Amino acid sequence: MLGSNTIRALSGGFILAALAVVPVKAQQSKNIRLVLDWAFQGQQGIFTLPAGDGTFARYNLNVTVDRGVGSGDTVSKVASGAYDIGQADLYSMVRFMGENPGHPLIAVFMVNDKSALAVETMTKSNIVKPQDLKGKSIAAPAGDASRQLFPLFASVNGIDQSSIKWLNVSPELREPMLIRGEADAVSGNVPTVLINMQAVNIPMDAVRVMPYADYGVGLYGLALITRPEFAQQNPEALRDFIRGTVHGLNRMIKDPAAAVASVKTRDPLLNEKAELDRIKMTIDYTIITPNVLDHGYSNVDMARLASTLAQVAPAFNMKTTPDAAQVYTDKYLPPRDELKVAK
């Protein structure tokens, strides 16, 4: 007969053994709150796809995806702790850090290898080059990245910023104001503005686009940003979140219709054709560059980044130019062979 001590020892061993074989998926999920840079549109499928198809869940991540109203607002929400991660224009983050030195942020994944920020006007107008914007009215949401970065565009192109009349508008009123002639120009992401115009039967050749990248402002675009303390406390969760994002990027590239269907679960009123066109334009214009094709996603050239920071610092009236390492880190990326573009 077994003694009571032996029984307790065996029982304890069985319990430990049972605990040892509990599968990883039984562990408590990590909650992550994500805020986008803008409304739900086709290209936001890079996040709604992994949230909907179980990819984030397989990494034990419970991800909440909320729409944004502009990069400036997104940056503030992440800095405040209201959200853990945000997708925002990299330089809107830099501007915020310059204005709020006690609230550091860090970019951990570059979604767009090239900026899509621009000023748009009607082709029939007499605005044909940046300098023609002098004395004109420009409509944009206050937090939009194109509005936030306009000081740099203006500085590089010799535009007197004091002559610009800014019209603060909600996102849904921006393009209608341009069409009705209530604004001389608008500022906004190229795919967003052009596809929104196309959706109301304005042909693309009726819109003149002045991309910042084509006028001396060769910036990076949208990035995943977070607070340094969140990254330091949750390195594996952040790395797995990036893995899920890469899955979303590659699935969107291979199956844009699935991306649109995924985003429509968040906004059923989206026009499928318009969002498919928006995805294609976003991929071609901002995501798939020669650099990304050769080296994979988020292959950031720190010298290029430093050069752009030297450009933006004076335009943002920053006392010092931040180091590239203060703005972006590859510390939380998965191995580079997991960052390849889908074939």
Stockholm file with secondary structure:
# STOCKHOLM 1.0

chainA/1-343         MLGSNTIRALSGGFILAALAVVPVKAQQSKNIRLVLDWAFQGQQGIFTLPAGDGTFARYNLNVTVDRGVGSGDTVSKVASGAYDIGQADLYSMVRFMGENPGHPLIAVFMVNDKSALAVETMTKSNIVKPQDLKGKSIAAPAGDASRQLFPLFASVNGIDQSSIKWLNVSPELREPMLIRGEADAVSGNVPTVLINMQAVNIPMDAVRVMPYADYGVGLYGLALITRPEFAQQNPEALRDFIRGTVHGLNRMIKDPAAAVASVKTRDPLLNEKAELDRIKMTIDYTIITPNVLDHGYSNVDMARLASTLAQVAPAFNMKTTPDAAQVYTDKYLPPRDELKVAK
#=GR chainA/1-343 SS CCCHHHHHHHHHHHHHHHHHTSCGGGSCCEEEEEECSSSCCGGGHHHHHHHHSSHHHHTTEEEEEECCSCHHHHHHHHHHTSCSEEEEEHHHHHHHHHHCTTSCCEEEEESCSSCCEEEEEETTSSCCSGGGGTTCEEEECTTCHHHHTHHHHHHHTTCCGGGCEEEECCGGGHHHHHHTTSSSEEEEEHHHHHHHHHHTTCCGGGEEEEEGGGTTCCCCCEEEEECHHHHHHCHHHHHHHHHHHHHHHHHHHHCHHHHHHHHHTTCTTCCHHHHHHHHHHHIIIIICCHHHHHHCTTCCCHHHHHHHHHHHHHHTTCSSCCCHHHHBCCTTCCCGGGSCCCC
#=GC SS_cons         CCCHHHHHHHHHHHHHHHHHTSCGGGSCCEEEEEECSSSCCGGGHHHHHHHHSSHHHHTTEEEEEECCSCHHHHHHHHHHTSCSEEEEEHHHHHHHHHHCTTSCCEEEEESCSSCCEEEEEETTSSCCSGGGGTTCEEEECTTCHHHHTHHHHHHHTTCCGGGCEEEECCGGGHHHHHHTTSSSEEEEEHHHHHHHHHHTTCCGGGEEEEEGGGTTCCCCCEEEEECHHHHHHCHHHHHHHHHHHHHHHHHHHHCHHHHHHHHHTTCTTCCHHHHHHHHHHHIIIIICCHHHHHHCTTCCCHHHHHHHHHHHHHHTTCSSCCCHHHHBCCTTCCCGGGSCCCC
//
